Amino acid sequence: MRTYALDPASPVPLYEQLYRCLKEDLLSGVIAGGEKLPSKRALAENLNVSRITVENAYQQLLTEGYLQSRPRSGYYAEVLETLPQPVPPPKMEPAVPQEAPSPSAGQFPFSVWARLMRSVLLDSREALLRPVPGQGLPELRAAIAGMLRRSRGMEVPPEQILIGAGAEYLYNILLQLLGRTCVFALENPGHRKLRQVYSAGGACVRPVELDESGVDLQSLIASGADVLHISPGHQFPTGIVTPIARRRQLMAWLGSRPDRFLIEDDYDSEFRFAGKVIPTMASMDVTGRVIYLNTFSKTISPALRISYLILPPALLERYREKLGFYSCTVPSFEQLTLARFLDEGYFEKHVSRMKRRYRLLRQQFLAALEGCAFGQRVQVLGDEAGLHMLLRLQTPLPAGDLARQLQAAGVPASPLERYQFPGTAPKAPGEIVLNYAELSEAEIPRVLALLETLTAGEDS
């Protein structure tokens, strides 16, 4: 049995130390694909740690897709596909000149934000009148780099960060940067606005189907895509978390041709309620062609139109050469205020407070549902992260009727098929997306009563 040197005095928890050791052995092949791992009890005794330490480490590896659990048998290493050697990025030709749920406004620290705004006005009066660099102010880009280092373990030079007024603006930047002749593959079902922006910009947009691990590889290959835009950390609206085996397959697809790109949309990565935050695909990129995108709309407010891209070096050079004439679309006042909000630790405190609230709200909803007589007629999916969950109802109602009753009752939910590409095979009519973050505890009984009504026909 393998032995790992775990340090109880380290600030890194023991379970995370063990998780890192096991992950390194799984990635390097020291633990072979298909190999059975020691039982939690045996490994705990061997390492002289608690069983819960091993259980937490195994659970995180299971969540990320490094392990598979077989009932009454134990944990086994997932078979991971070998990634190809990186292909150099192509030389670029000259370029031709709510959907998703949002956080509650009541959770926003207005007093802190107002104080920071006043301090920016007092300290930066002259700076507020200067032109803003096209990629955004250095102060905010450095603050974002620091936040990513602390919260995501990503080492990103501030020079690679591009600030924009909302994700839609950045989608248009990517469309011009990569070229309208590219075929963009989008998840089906997925964000409707993303499809609308790319299509309105003249791009060829094609759907790729999903399975239990995210983007289906055969569907992706059949699409003939040059660019894949996905949310592997928590897909909207299904809630799927793409495991490591599928991520490596997607990276292999990316690396098999030098003119392909992958856009990683990490739109609500902060809201994970079980285990650690999943490492990004950008952090495992060896091709230099993974573009990372995130926004503060979900963590702070949709009204704060600040999003950002992390461009790999080759694309950054192309951006500066071909699109560097664009002015930054976010006022310096807002950028400096957000930079202080990040640098002074208020963002992490705000996210932590929101996670506690939404975790409790989620637990209250699930506990109330479990206590209902009709609870077995409602399956909850994709609820371990994000601000929404997918409910699979056993109901005889067609999708249209289901949608009308939900909307008439004011429930923040919609049928899953609403997010599908037009003309594609509809999903089960009983699947709805519930934006539970927009509910209050007092509204849970009303929502459950409606769900009982919608599924009542199954018992008759």
VOZAVEX-922348 format. One record per residue (C-alpha): x, y, z; residue in one letter. Coordinates in steps of 0.2 Angstrom, whole numbers, padded with zeros to 4 digits, always signed. Layout:
<pts>
XYZA ...
</pts>
This chain:
<pts>
+0000+0000+0000M +0006+0017-0005R +0012+0029+0009T +0011+0048+0008Y +0020+0061+0019A +0006+0071+0026L +0010+0086+0037D -0002+0089+0052P +0006+0106+0055A +0003+0112+0037S -0011+0126+0034P -0017+0114+0020V -0030+0102+0027P -0024+0084+0028L -0038+0079+0016Y -0032+0091+0003E -0014+0085+0005Q -0020+0067+0002L -0031+0073-0012Y -0016+0081-0021R -0005+0066-0018C -0018+0054-0025L -0022+0066-0040K -0003+0067-0045E -0002+0048-0045D -0018+0046-0055L -0012+0059-0068L +0006+0052-0069S +0000+0034-0071G +0008+0028-0055V -0010+0023-0051I -0016+0014-0067A -0033+0016-0074G -0045+0003-0068G -0034+0000-0052E -0043-0002-0036K -0039+0010-0022L -0037+0005-0004P -0053+0005+0006S -0055+0021+0017K -0052+0011+0033R -0036+0003+0027A -0029+0019+0019L -0033+0029+0035A -0025+0016+0046E -0009+0015+0035N -0008+0034+0035L -0013+0036+0053N -0026+0049+0049V -0045+0049+0052S -0057+0040+0040R -0066+0056+0037I -0049+0063+0030T -0048+0049+0017V -0067+0050+0013E -0066+0068+0009N -0051+0066-0002A -0059+0052-0011Y -0075+0062-0013Q -0066+0076-0021Q -0057+0065-0033L -0074+0056-0037L -0082+0073-0040T -0068+0078-0052E -0070+0062-0061G -0053+0054-0056Y -0061+0040-0047L -0077+0029-0050Q -0087+0021-0036S -0093+0004-0038R -0107-0002-0026P -0101-0015-0013R -0084-0015-0022S -0075+0001-0018G -0066+0015-0027Y -0057+0013-0044Y -0045+0024-0054A -0054+0031-0070E -0045+0027-0086V -0038+0044-0092L -0035+0047-0110E -0017+0052-0114T -0016+0070-0120L -0007+0074-0136P +0009+0085-0137Q +0004+0103-0139P +0003+0109-0157V +0009+0127-0159P -0005+0140-0162P -0007+0144-0180P -0001+0161-0188K -0017+0172-0188M -0022+0180-0204E -0027+0198-0203P -0044+0201-0196A -0057+0209-0207V -0060+0227-0200P -0157+0181-0089Q -0158+0169-0092E -0147+0161-0079A -0151+0165-0061P -0143+0180-0052S -0139+0183-0034P -0151+0192-0022S -0149+0211-0021A -0152+0209-0002G -0135+0200+0000Q -0125+0214-0007F -0114+0224+0005P -0120+0242+0000F -0112+0251+0014S -0095+0243+0010V -0097+0247-0008W -0102+0265-0005A -0087+0268+0007R -0075+0261-0007L -0084+0273-0020M -0081+0288-0008R -0063+0283-0005S -0060+0281-0024V -0067+0299-0027L -0056+0306-0014L -0040+0297-0018D -0041+0295-0037S -0049+0311-0044R -0036+0315-0057E -0035+0296-0062A -0054+0296-0065L -0052+0309-0079L -0038+0300-0088R -0041+0288-0103P -0044+0270-0098V -0032+0257-0107P -0041+0246-0119G -0038+0230-0108Q -0044+0239-0092G -0035+0247-0078L -0019+0239-0072P -0026+0240-0054E -0041+0230-0058L -0032+0217-0069R -0019+0214-0054A -0034+0213-0042A -0042+0199-0053I -0026+0190-0055A -0024+0190-0036G -0042+0184-0033M -0039+0170-0045L -0023+0165-0037R -0032+0164-0020R -0048+0156-0025S -0044+0146-0040R -0026+0142-0039G -0023+0150-0056M -0007+0159-0059E -0012+0172-0072V -0001+0187-0077P -0012+0203-0076P -0006+0207-0094E -0017+0193-0101Q -0033+0199-0093I -0046+0209-0103L -0060+0219-0095I -0076+0221-0103G -0094+0228-0099A -0103+0211-0098G -0101+0194-0105A -0111+0198-0121E -0098+0212-0125Y -0084+0199-0123L -0093+0186-0134Y -0092+0199-0148N -0074+0202-0145I -0071+0184-0146L -0081+0183-0162L -0070+0196-0170Q -0054+0189-0163L -0057+0171-0169L -0066+0176-0185G -0084+0174-0191R -0079+0160-0203T -0076+0149-0188C -0089+0136-0183V -0094+0138-0165F -0100+0123-0156A -0112+0127-0141L -0119+0115-0128E -0137+0109-0131N -0146+0114-0120P -0137+0129-0115G -0138+0148-0114H -0149+0155-0127R -0141+0172-0126K -0124+0165-0131L -0132+0157-0146R -0141+0173-0151Q -0125+0184-0149V -0114+0173-0160Y -0128+0170-0173S -0132+0189-0174A -0113+0192-0177G -0113+0181-0192G -0105+0165-0185A -0110+0148-0190C -0117+0140-0173V -0120+0122-0171R -0127+0112-0156P -0117+0098-0147V -0127+0086-0137E -0123+0082-0119L -0122+0066-0109D -0120+0063-0091E -0102+0069-0092S -0105+0085-0102G -0101+0088-0120V -0103+0072-0130D -0086+0069-0140L -0094+0061-0155Q -0107+0075-0157S -0093+0088-0155L -0083+0079-0169I -0098+0078-0180A -0101+0096-0178S -0085+0101-0188G -0082+0114-0175A -0067+0126-0174D -0072+0133-0158V -0080+0125-0143L -0089+0136-0130H -0093+0127-0114I -0096+0128-0095S -0087+0113-0088P -0087+0118-0070G -0106+0119-0069H -0116+0118-0085Q -0132+0128-0087F -0145+0122-0087P -0142+0104-0083T -0129+0107-0069G -0117+0094-0076I -0099+0095-0069V -0087+0088-0083T -0076+0075-0075P -0057+0074-0078I -0058+0060-0091A -0070+0070-0102R -0060+0086-0100R -0044+0076-0106R -0054+0070-0121Q -0059+0088-0125L -0041+0094-0123M -0036+0080-0135A -0049+0086-0147W -0042+0104-0145L -0024+0098-0147G -0027+0087-0163S -0028+0102-0174R -0019+0118-0173P -0033+0130-0178D -0045+0125-0164R -0050+0135-0148F -0059+0131-0132L -0069+0145-0123I -0071+0140-0104E -0085+0150-0097D -0084+0149-0078D -0099+0159-0075Y -0104+0153-0057D -0088+0143-0052S -0088+0152-0034E -0105+0143-0029F -0100+0126-0025R -0108+0117-0010F -0099+0100-0010A -0080+0098-0010G -0067+0110-0017K -0070+0121-0032V -0066+0111-0048I -0049+0116-0056P -0051+0125-0073T -0048+0118-0090M -0037+0133-0093A -0025+0127-0079S -0022+0111-0088M -0020+0119-0105D -0004+0114-0115V -0010+0121-0132T -0011+0139-0128G -0028+0139-0135R -0040+0139-0120V -0048+0156-0117I -0055+0158-0099Y -0071+0169-0097L -0079+0174-0081N -0091+0188-0074T -0095+0197-0058F -0113+0197-0063S -0117+0181-0053K -0107+0185-0038T -0110+0203-0035I -0124+0210-0046S -0131+0209-0064P -0130+0228-0063A -0111+0228-0062L -0107+0225-0080R -0089+0219-0077I -0083+0203-0085S -0066+0197-0090Y -0056+0186-0102L -0040+0178-0100I -0032+0177-0117L -0017+0165-0120P -0001+0174-0126P -0004+0171-0145A -0022+0177-0145L -0017+0192-0134L -0004+0197-0147E -0017+0196-0160R -0030+0206-0150Y -0018+0220-0147R -0013+0220-0166E -0031+0219-0173K -0043+0225-0159L -0032+0236-0148G -0040+0251-0155F -0056+0247-0144Y -0058+0258-0129S -0062+0249-0112C -0081+0249-0110T -0081+0249-0091V -0079+0267-0082P -0063+0269-0072S -0073+0273-0057F -0081+0256-0056E -0065+0247-0060Q -0056+0256-0046L -0070+0252-0034T -0070+0234-0039L -0051+0233-0037A -0052+0239-0019R -0067+0227-0016F -0056+0213-0022L -0039+0218-0014D -0046+0222+0003E -0054+0205+0005G -0073+0210+0004Y -0076+0200-0011F -0071+0183-0003E -0081+0188+0012K -0096+0192+0001H -0095+0176-0008V -0093+0166+0008S -0109+0174+0015R -0119+0171-0001M -0113+0153-0001K -0119+0150+0017R -0136+0158+0013R -0138+0148-0003Y -0132+0132+0005R -0145+0134+0019L -0159+0138+0006L -0154+0123-0004R -0154+0111+0011Q -0171+0118+0017Q -0179+0115+0000F -0172+0098-0002L -0177+0093+0016A -0194+0100+0013A -0196+0090-0003L -0190+0074+0005E -0203+0076+0019G -0217+0077+0006C -0228+0062+0001A -0225+0066-0017F -0206+0068-0016G -0202+0052-0025Q -0210+0059-0040R -0197+0073-0041V -0179+0070-0045Q -0166+0084-0041V -0151+0085-0052L -0136+0097-0054G -0139+0105-0037D -0121+0103-0029E -0116+0120-0037A -0123+0136-0044G -0139+0145-0041L -0151+0134-0050H -0156+0115-0050M -0164+0104-0062L -0180+0095-0057L -0186+0080-0066R -0205+0078-0063L -0216+0063-0066Q -0230+0073-0074T -0242+0069-0088P -0242+0088-0093L -0235+0094-0109P -0221+0107-0109A -0232+0121-0114G -0244+0118-0100D -0231+0116-0087L -0222+0132-0092A -0239+0142-0091R -0243+0135-0074Q -0226+0139-0067L -0225+0156-0074Q -0243+0161-0069A -0238+0156-0051A -0223+0167-0051G -0211+0153-0048V -0193+0156-0055P -0193+0141-0066A -0194+0136-0084S -0194+0120-0095P -0178+0113-0099L -0182+0112-0118E -0183+0132-0118R -0164+0131-0118Y -0162+0119-0133Q -0158+0124-0151F -0173+0126-0162P -0176+0110-0172G -0167+0098-0160T -0176+0083-0152A -0185+0090-0136P -0180+0084-0119K -0192+0076-0107A -0206+0088-0104P -0206+0085-0086G -0188+0093-0084E -0188+0111-0077I -0175+0123-0071V -0178+0130-0054L -0169+0146-0050N -0170+0142-0031Y -0158+0157-0027A -0172+0169-0031E -0184+0160-0018L -0186+0164+0001S -0188+0151+0014E -0206+0157+0016A -0210+0153-0002E -0204+0135-0002I -0221+0128+0004P -0230+0137-0010R -0217+0130-0023V -0219+0112-0016L -0238+0114-0017A -0237+0118-0035L -0225+0104-0039L -0237+0092-0030E -0251+0098-0041T -0241+0096-0057L -0237+0078-0053T -0254+0073-0045A -0259+0065-0061G -0246+0051-0059E -0256+0044-0044D -0273+0044-0052S 
</pts>
